[in-house]
Amino acid sequence: MNIRTKSSAVFLIGTLCFVVGCATSKRANLNSTNPTKAAQEVKTMMNMAETNQSDLLAKKEYMNAMESYNEGLEELSENEDPKEVLEELAESKAYLLDAKTAASGRSEVPKRILKARKNLLESGVRNSDTLTESLSDIDNDLIDETNNFSKSLSSNQFSKFQKRYLNLEVKSIQNSYVGQFEDIIKKAEKNNAKNLATKTLKKAKTDVNVARNDIEQNPRTQKYFKESVLEANKSTKLLDDVMNKLLGEAQGSSENVALKLVYQERKLGKLSETITNLEGQNSSQRNNLLSAEAQVRFQNAMNSVRKNFDEEDATVYQQGDKLILRLRSLNFATGSATIPSKSMPLLGKIGNIIDKLNPQMVEVQGHTDSRGGTKINETLSEKRAKSVKSYFESKENRMSYKLAAKGFGESKPIENNETEEGRALNRRVDIVINAK
């Protein structure tokens, strides 16, 4: 081959690489050829990279690692060729090793800024998409200001970035403690609480603002804002209960009538004064701590539900370390807790999915709409939940997970009970699956 021909060949190969892409990424050796175990290895490395803040100091390498890792998980969940899964994971590990090396050589970031950012990460900032975007904005600005950590910051720049991380930490802690209350207030306002429950809405908004202010004053010291958060919890729960009455059995009544009904049911122990299912600041981070194995199992389960069930039958979503299967078509007869025969195939499929997840705990939750008496609804929803629980218990060779059943009656609507469509969605059974 002459020089001209050889040069043309090199040019052609380079052109093809540009057009179709060449596999130039290196791959690290994995400790296991089992794709699930390999995914766990890479996930552990990613957690360590975040702890060491390589996601900031070597962002390019870290993001490449994240992309390869996610592609590997997706292929694993879709039962792709294990070799291809391992290649993606090996590529992700290589990027993480590069990130570690790159981060260790970048010393132009003041330790106090890294400390402020570490505190922010520990506050659970990544549990909010909006706050995560704000974190990324600050990180990108810091990378630009330091020319990718090749030059030091001025004193004014140092102060600016430290303050931005600290301010975002405050917002993250506020979101962790009162974010759920604010969601309830938004829902109430959407349902015309301004006119239907004027006083109760005003009290809830005031208490939530006070809690936010107290958190802002001492964000890392819970004892200083614990009381105001509890007060916001109570007033927001009252607003939620009053609105449920005004949109349900007390429709057309005054705010005072709804308040009396709520207080009567609380006195009888039918309603709680506080929101008792709060995730809390620490437990809200559990989604980030799920093992790769659990993530793969959850992804497989979600794919299975979406492929094998109509949305009218069942929907699925993840909430922290829980997977929730929402069953909408059990079609119990009115007033009955006997599972209809035509719903058995649905429960059979759900049972198989649960077995594949190998969970720690499964709770069957029954829910009703607002029609009928509160006590009757609670009893009926519990009986239906127990019927589904008994069905799973009766399955031969089921996995050894714990089973529980609980009835919530009409207390946890997901839609407005004013419409037939909303009531139909509220009549449901939820299967709550806790990962190991």
C-alpha positions as CSV (number, residue, x, y, z in Angstrom):
1,M,0.0,0.0,0.0
2,N,1.5,3.4,-1.0
3,I,1.5,6.4,1.3
4,R,-1.4,8.1,-0.5
5,T,-3.6,4.9,-0.4
6,K,-2.7,4.4,3.3
7,S,-3.6,8.0,4.2
8,S,-6.9,7.7,2.3
9,A,-7.7,4.6,4.3
10,V,-6.9,6.3,7.6
11,F,-9.1,9.3,6.6
12,L,-11.9,6.9,5.6
13,I,-11.8,5.1,8.9
14,G,-11.8,8.4,10.8
15,T,-14.8,9.6,8.8
16,L,-16.7,6.4,9.6
17,C,-15.9,6.7,13.3
18,F,-17.3,10.3,13.2
19,V,-20.4,9.2,11.4
20,V,-21.3,5.9,13.2
21,G,-19.2,6.2,16.3
22,C,-16.2,4.0,17.3
23,A,-15.9,2.1,20.6
24,T,-13.1,4.1,22.0
25,S,-14.2,4.0,25.7
26,K,-12.0,1.9,27.9
27,R,-13.6,-0.6,30.3
28,A,-12.5,-1.6,33.8
29,N,-12.5,-5.1,35.2
30,L,-15.6,-5.9,37.2
31,N,-15.4,-8.1,40.3
32,S,-18.3,-10.3,39.1
33,T,-19.7,-11.6,35.8
34,N,-23.1,-11.6,37.4
35,P,-24.8,-8.5,35.9
36,T,-26.8,-7.7,39.1
37,K,-23.8,-8.0,41.4
38,A,-21.7,-6.0,38.9
39,A,-24.4,-3.3,39.0
40,Q,-24.2,-3.3,42.8
41,E,-20.5,-2.8,42.6
42,V,-20.8,0.2,40.3
43,K,-23.6,1.7,42.4
44,T,-21.4,1.5,45.5
45,M,-18.6,3.3,43.6
46,M,-21.1,6.0,42.5
47,N,-22.2,6.5,46.1
48,M,-18.6,6.9,47.1
49,A,-17.9,9.3,44.3
50,E,-20.8,11.5,45.5
51,T,-19.5,11.3,49.0
52,N,-16.1,12.4,47.8
53,Q,-17.7,15.0,45.6
54,S,-16.3,13.7,42.4
55,D,-19.6,14.5,40.9
56,L,-18.5,18.1,41.2
57,L,-14.7,17.9,40.9
58,A,-14.8,15.6,37.9
59,K,-18.3,16.2,36.6
60,K,-17.6,15.2,33.0
61,E,-16.3,11.8,34.0
62,Y,-19.0,11.3,36.6
63,M,-21.8,12.1,34.1
64,N,-20.3,9.7,31.6
65,A,-20.3,7.1,34.3
66,M,-23.9,7.8,35.2
67,E,-25.0,7.5,31.6
68,S,-23.3,4.2,31.1
69,Y,-24.7,2.9,34.5
70,N,-28.2,3.9,33.6
71,E,-27.9,2.3,30.2
72,G,-26.7,-0.9,31.8
73,L,-29.6,-0.9,34.3
74,E,-32.1,-0.4,31.5
75,E,-30.6,-3.3,29.5
76,L,-30.7,-5.5,32.5
77,S,-34.3,-4.7,33.3
78,E,-35.2,-5.5,29.7
79,N,-33.3,-8.9,29.8
80,E,-30.8,-7.9,27.2
81,D,-27.7,-9.9,26.5
82,P,-25.7,-10.1,29.8
83,K,-22.5,-9.4,27.9
84,E,-23.8,-6.0,26.7
85,V,-25.0,-5.2,30.3
86,L,-21.5,-6.0,31.6
87,E,-19.9,-3.9,28.9
88,E,-21.9,-0.8,30.0
89,L,-21.2,-1.4,33.6
90,A,-17.5,-1.9,33.0
91,E,-17.4,1.4,31.0
92,S,-19.2,3.1,33.9
93,K,-16.6,1.8,36.4
94,A,-13.8,3.0,34.1
95,Y,-15.3,6.5,34.1
96,L,-15.6,6.4,37.9
97,L,-12.0,5.5,38.3
98,D,-11.1,8.4,35.9
99,A,-13.3,10.7,38.0
100,K,-11.5,9.7,41.2
101,T,-8.1,10.4,39.6
102,A,-9.2,13.7,38.2
103,A,-10.9,14.9,41.4
104,S,-7.8,14.1,43.5
105,G,-5.7,16.4,41.3
106,R,-8.0,19.4,41.6
107,S,-7.0,21.3,44.7
108,E,-8.2,24.8,43.8
109,V,-11.6,24.4,45.6
110,P,-11.6,25.8,49.1
111,K,-12.4,23.1,51.7
112,R,-15.1,25.3,53.3
113,I,-17.1,25.4,50.0
114,L,-16.8,21.6,49.7
115,K,-18.0,21.3,53.3
116,A,-21.0,23.6,52.6
117,R,-21.8,21.5,49.5
118,K,-21.5,18.2,51.5
119,N,-23.9,19.5,54.1
120,L,-26.3,20.4,51.3
121,L,-26.1,16.9,49.8
122,E,-26.7,15.3,53.3
123,S,-29.9,17.4,53.6
124,G,-31.6,15.4,50.9
125,V,-31.4,18.0,48.2
126,R,-31.6,15.4,45.4
127,N,-35.1,14.3,46.6
128,S,-36.5,17.4,44.8
129,D,-36.1,17.8,41.0
130,T,-36.3,21.6,41.3
131,L,-33.7,21.8,44.0
132,T,-31.5,19.3,42.1
133,E,-31.6,21.6,39.1
134,S,-30.5,24.5,41.4
135,L,-27.6,22.5,42.7
136,S,-26.5,21.7,39.2
137,D,-26.7,25.4,38.3
138,I,-24.4,26.3,41.2
139,D,-22.0,23.5,40.4
140,N,-21.8,24.6,36.8
141,D,-21.1,28.2,37.7
142,L,-18.4,27.1,40.1
143,I,-16.8,25.0,37.4
144,D,-16.9,28.0,35.0
145,E,-15.5,30.5,37.6
146,T,-12.5,28.2,38.4
147,N,-12.0,27.2,34.8
148,N,-12.7,23.6,35.7
149,F,-10.8,24.0,39.0
150,S,-7.6,25.2,37.4
151,K,-7.6,28.6,39.2
152,S,-8.5,29.9,42.6
153,L,-11.5,32.0,43.6
154,S,-11.3,35.6,44.7
155,S,-12.6,36.4,48.2
156,N,-15.9,37.7,46.8
157,Q,-16.4,34.7,44.6
158,F,-15.7,32.4,47.6
159,S,-18.3,34.2,49.7
160,K,-20.8,34.1,46.9
161,F,-20.6,30.3,46.3
162,Q,-20.5,29.4,49.9
163,K,-23.7,31.5,50.5
164,R,-25.4,29.9,47.5
165,Y,-24.8,26.4,48.8
166,L,-25.9,27.4,52.3
167,N,-29.1,29.0,51.1
168,L,-29.9,26.0,49.0
169,E,-29.4,23.8,52.0
170,V,-31.9,25.8,53.9
171,K,-34.5,25.3,51.1
172,S,-33.7,21.6,51.1
173,I,-34.4,21.3,54.8
174,Q,-37.5,23.4,54.5
175,N,-38.7,21.1,51.7
176,S,-38.0,18.1,53.8
177,Y,-40.0,19.2,56.7
178,V,-42.9,21.3,55.3
179,G,-42.9,20.4,51.6
180,Q,-45.7,17.9,52.0
181,F,-47.8,20.5,53.9
182,E,-47.3,23.0,51.0
183,D,-48.5,20.4,48.6
184,I,-51.7,19.9,50.7
185,I,-52.3,23.7,50.7
186,K,-51.9,23.9,46.9
187,K,-54.4,21.0,46.5
188,A,-56.8,22.8,48.8
189,E,-56.5,26.1,47.0
190,K,-57.0,24.3,43.7
191,N,-60.3,23.0,45.1
192,N,-61.4,26.6,46.1
193,A,-60.4,26.5,49.7
194,K,-60.1,30.3,49.6
195,N,-63.9,30.5,49.5
196,L,-64.9,27.2,51.1
197,A,-62.5,27.1,54.1
198,T,-61.2,30.7,54.4
199,K,-60.2,30.6,58.1
200,T,-58.7,27.1,58.0
201,L,-56.7,27.8,54.9
202,K,-55.3,31.1,56.4
203,K,-54.2,29.3,59.6
204,A,-52.5,26.6,57.7
205,K,-50.6,29.0,55.4
206,T,-49.5,31.1,58.4
207,D,-48.3,28.1,60.3
208,V,-46.3,26.7,57.4
209,N,-44.7,30.1,56.8
210,V,-43.7,30.3,60.5
211,A,-42.2,26.9,60.3
212,R,-40.2,27.9,57.2
213,N,-38.9,31.0,59.0
214,D,-37.9,29.0,62.1
215,I,-36.0,26.5,59.9
216,E,-34.3,29.3,58.1
217,Q,-33.0,30.6,61.5
218,N,-31.6,27.3,62.7
219,P,-31.7,24.8,59.8
220,R,-29.5,22.2,61.4
221,T,-30.9,22.3,64.9
222,Q,-34.3,20.5,64.9
223,K,-35.2,21.5,68.5
224,Y,-35.5,25.1,67.4
225,F,-38.2,24.5,64.8
226,K,-39.7,21.2,65.9
227,E,-42.7,22.9,67.7
228,S,-43.6,25.1,64.7
229,V,-43.3,22.2,62.3
230,L,-45.7,20.2,64.5
231,E,-48.1,23.2,64.5
232,A,-48.0,23.4,60.7
233,N,-48.6,19.7,60.6
234,K,-51.8,20.0,62.7
235,S,-53.2,23.0,60.9
236,T,-52.5,21.5,57.4
237,K,-54.1,18.2,58.4
238,L,-57.1,20.1,59.7
239,L,-57.4,21.9,56.3
240,D,-57.2,18.6,54.5
241,D,-59.9,17.0,56.6
242,V,-62.2,20.0,56.3
243,M,-61.8,20.2,52.6
244,N,-62.5,16.4,52.3
245,K,-65.8,17.0,54.2
246,L,-66.7,20.1,52.1
247,L,-66.1,18.2,48.9
248,G,-67.8,15.0,50.2
249,E,-70.5,14.4,52.7
250,A,-70.7,18.0,53.8
251,Q,-70.9,19.4,50.3
252,G,-72.8,22.7,50.3
253,S,-72.3,23.2,54.1
254,S,-70.4,26.0,55.7
255,E,-66.8,25.9,56.9
256,N,-68.0,25.8,60.6
257,V,-70.2,22.7,59.9
258,A,-67.2,20.9,58.3
259,L,-65.0,21.8,61.3
260,K,-67.6,20.4,63.7
261,L,-67.8,17.2,61.8
262,V,-64.0,16.8,61.8
263,Y,-63.7,17.5,65.5
264,Q,-66.5,15.0,66.2
265,E,-64.7,12.3,64.3
266,R,-61.4,13.1,66.0
267,K,-63.0,12.8,69.3
268,L,-64.2,9.3,68.3
269,G,-60.8,8.4,67.1
270,K,-61.7,8.2,63.5
271,L,-59.4,11.0,62.4
272,S,-55.9,11.9,63.5
273,E,-54.9,15.4,64.4
274,T,-51.6,15.1,62.5
275,I,-50.3,13.7,59.2
276,T,-48.7,10.5,60.4
277,N,-47.1,9.2,57.2
278,L,-44.5,11.8,56.8
279,E,-41.2,10.5,55.3
280,G,-39.0,12.8,57.4
281,Q,-35.7,14.2,56.5
282,N,-33.5,11.2,56.9
283,S,-35.9,8.6,55.5
284,S,-36.6,10.8,52.5
285,Q,-33.2,9.9,51.3
286,R,-33.8,6.2,51.2
287,N,-34.4,6.2,47.4
288,N,-30.8,7.1,46.9
289,L,-29.7,4.3,49.2
290,L,-31.5,1.5,47.4
291,S,-29.2,-1.2,46.2
292,A,-28.6,-1.7,42.5
293,E,-30.2,-5.1,42.9
294,A,-33.4,-3.6,44.4
295,Q,-33.4,-0.9,41.7
296,V,-33.2,-3.6,39.0
297,R,-36.0,-5.6,40.6
298,F,-38.2,-2.5,40.9
299,Q,-37.5,-1.6,37.2
300,N,-38.4,-5.1,36.1
301,A,-41.6,-5.0,38.1
302,M,-42.6,-1.6,36.7
303,N,-41.9,-2.8,33.1
304,S,-43.9,-6.0,33.7
305,V,-46.9,-4.1,35.0
306,R,-46.8,-1.6,32.1
307,K,-46.5,-4.4,29.5
308,N,-49.0,-6.9,30.9
309,F,-51.7,-4.7,32.4
310,D,-54.1,-2.1,31.1
311,E,-53.9,1.2,33.0
312,E,-57.5,0.6,34.0
313,D,-56.4,-2.6,35.8
314,A,-53.2,-1.5,37.5
315,T,-50.7,1.3,37.6
316,V,-47.3,1.3,39.3
317,Y,-44.9,3.9,40.7
318,Q,-42.0,4.1,43.0
319,Q,-41.9,6.0,46.3
320,G,-38.6,5.9,48.0
321,D,-37.8,2.3,48.9
322,K,-41.4,1.3,48.2
323,L,-43.1,0.1,45.0
324,I,-46.8,0.8,44.9
325,L,-49.1,-1.3,42.7
326,R,-52.4,0.5,42.5
327,L,-55.2,-2.0,41.5
328,R,-58.3,-0.4,40.1
329,S,-60.4,-3.2,38.7
330,L,-61.0,-5.8,41.5
331,N,-64.6,-4.9,41.1
332,F,-65.9,-6.0,44.5
333,A,-69.7,-6.2,44.7
334,T,-71.3,-3.4,46.6
335,G,-70.8,-4.0,50.3
336,S,-68.9,-7.2,49.7
337,A,-65.3,-8.2,50.6
338,T,-65.3,-11.4,48.5
339,I,-62.9,-11.3,45.6
340,P,-64.8,-11.8,42.3
341,S,-63.7,-14.8,40.3
342,K,-63.0,-12.6,37.2
343,S,-60.4,-10.7,39.2
344,M,-58.4,-13.8,40.2
345,P,-56.2,-13.7,37.1
346,L,-55.2,-10.1,37.9
347,L,-54.2,-11.0,41.5
348,G,-52.4,-14.1,40.1
349,K,-50.2,-11.9,37.9
350,I,-49.6,-9.4,40.8
351,G,-48.6,-12.3,43.1
352,N,-46.1,-13.5,40.6
353,I,-44.6,-10.0,40.3
354,I,-44.3,-9.7,44.1
355,D,-42.5,-13.1,44.3
356,K,-39.9,-11.9,41.7
357,L,-39.3,-8.8,43.8
358,N,-38.4,-10.9,46.9
359,P,-39.5,-8.0,49.1
360,Q,-39.1,-7.6,52.9
361,M,-42.7,-6.6,53.5
362,V,-46.0,-6.3,51.6
363,E,-48.9,-4.3,52.9
364,V,-52.3,-4.5,51.2
365,Q,-54.2,-1.2,51.6
366,G,-57.9,-0.9,51.0
367,H,-59.6,2.5,50.1
368,T,-63.1,3.6,49.4
369,D,-64.9,6.7,48.1
370,S,-66.8,9.0,50.4
371,R,-70.2,7.6,49.9
372,G,-71.7,5.7,52.9
373,G,-70.8,6.1,56.6
374,T,-67.2,6.6,57.6
375,K,-67.1,3.7,60.0
376,I,-68.7,1.4,57.4
377,N,-66.2,2.4,54.8
378,E,-63.3,1.8,57.2
379,T,-64.6,-1.7,58.0
380,L,-65.3,-2.6,54.4
381,S,-61.9,-1.4,53.2
382,E,-60.1,-3.4,55.8
383,K,-62.1,-6.5,55.0
384,R,-61.3,-6.2,51.3
385,A,-57.6,-5.6,52.1
386,K,-57.6,-8.8,54.3
387,S,-59.3,-10.7,51.5
388,V,-56.4,-9.8,49.1
389,K,-53.9,-10.6,51.8
390,S,-55.5,-14.0,52.4
391,Y,-55.3,-14.7,48.6
392,F,-51.5,-14.0,48.6
393,E,-51.0,-16.1,51.7
394,S,-52.8,-19.1,50.1
395,K,-50.5,-19.1,47.1
396,E,-48.3,-22.2,46.9
397,N,-44.5,-21.7,47.1
398,R,-44.8,-18.0,47.6
399,M,-41.7,-16.1,48.8
400,S,-41.3,-15.7,52.5
401,Y,-42.1,-12.0,52.8
402,K,-44.3,-10.5,55.6
403,L,-47.8,-9.6,54.8
404,A,-50.1,-7.1,56.4
405,A,-53.5,-5.6,55.6
406,K,-55.0,-2.2,56.5
407,G,-58.2,-0.4,55.6
408,F,-58.2,3.4,55.3
409,G,-61.8,3.9,54.2
410,E,-62.3,7.3,52.6
411,S,-59.5,9.0,54.5
412,K,-56.9,9.0,51.7
413,P,-58.6,10.1,48.4
414,I,-56.4,10.5,45.4
415,E,-59.1,12.4,43.4
416,N,-62.1,14.6,44.1
417,N,-65.1,12.7,45.5
418,E,-67.4,15.2,43.9
419,T,-67.4,13.3,40.6
420,E,-68.2,9.7,39.6
421,E,-64.8,9.5,37.9
422,G,-63.0,10.7,41.0
423,R,-65.0,8.3,43.3
424,A,-64.1,5.4,40.9
425,L,-60.4,6.2,41.3
426,N,-60.7,6.4,45.1
427,R,-62.2,2.9,45.2
428,R,-59.0,1.0,45.0
429,V,-56.6,-1.5,46.5
430,D,-52.9,-0.5,46.8
431,I,-50.2,-3.1,47.2
432,V,-47.2,-1.4,49.0
433,I,-44.0,-3.4,48.6
434,N,-41.0,-2.7,50.8
435,A,-37.6,-3.5,49.2
436,K,-35.0,-5.5,51.1
